[in-house]
Amino acid sequence: MILSVRRVVAVCALGAAVLSACGTDRPARETPRPAPSHSPVSPAPTHHPTLAPGPAGLTPVFEHGPRAPREKTVALTFDADMTADQGPRAARGERFDNPELIATLRELKVPATVFMTGRWAEEYPDQARAIGGDPLFEVANHSYSHYAFTGDCYGLPVVSRDRMRTDVERAYTALREAGVRDPMPYFRFPGGCYDRSALKELTAAGVTAVQWDVVGGDAFATDADAVARQVLDGVRPGSVVVLHCTRSAAPATERAVRRIVPELRREGYRLVKVSELIGAANGRR
């Protein structure tokens, strides 16, 4: 389903505390570094479930799965954020990864979808390859640069319209070069911000845009119980929860997950990847 711009703004406003973690100190009108010359990169084989194009052939947008109370599925998703200009901060020791979180997901046997920026994959190729090669997880596209696809998006620099598709394709290249062999044909807009023009520009990329209906509130949060409660209070059957896989910006996420997962299971929820929710949504059409 295609979300209205007004609906997206409302969702983003609710998640401002989460998404502000992705901002930078640079001015809001910048263009990512030129991508190396290469042929257009397709996202993934077509055997993965996707949504049909929206009205006028626009990129389809997915927010949540079926609300069937008997099924009670929920997808935990984790954004691996890193902007194209944060390399110097990583070189100084700032950690944009979160191996403890990934280890906890494995320990608890939690299927999850990781929306990974190309820059993150370049910085942590071993981790990207390990996550991408683990059947418990699926890796999807969160842009190369983590620059916004609209203006006024939590202070993020803005990618120019004529480079939107290139930025997505460059992310797929970075994921594959890091060793992620089968990245999913799903794309999450940085900051969750998009408009009709962005959906039009990405039509040729062949992706399904994935949003969410539950904001975890983990950005810069130190109270894991508060993050867990916000998730648990918001979850409904078919929910997509947005959290982060960036240690420096979301230090409480791993502890929150240790509270969220057992409680969801006690409530009868089955944890799934986004691809399963999209497949179920297709089955209801």
NORFENQUI-V312166 format. One record per run of one state. SS is the DSSP state (~ for helix, > for strand, _ for the rest). FROM is the first residue (numbers start at 0). TO is the last residue. If there is no record, write none. Layout:
ss={SS;SS}
from={FROM;FROM}
to={TO;TO}
This chain:
ss={_;~;_;~;_;~;_;>;_;>;_;~;_;~;_;>;_;~;_;~;_;>;_;>;_;>;_;~;_;>;_;~;_;~;_;~;_;>;_;>;_;~;_;>;_;~;_;>;_;~;_}
from={0;4;14;15;22;54;57;60;62;72;80;86;91;98;107;111;116;117;123;124;132;136;141;147;148;157;158;160;178;185;187;189;192;195;201;202;205;207;210;213;215;223;234;238;244;252;266;269;272;273;283}
to={3;13;14;21;53;56;59;61;71;79;85;90;97;106;110;115;116;122;123;131;135;140;146;147;156;157;159;177;184;186;188;191;194;200;201;204;206;209;212;214;222;233;237;243;251;265;268;271;272;282;284}
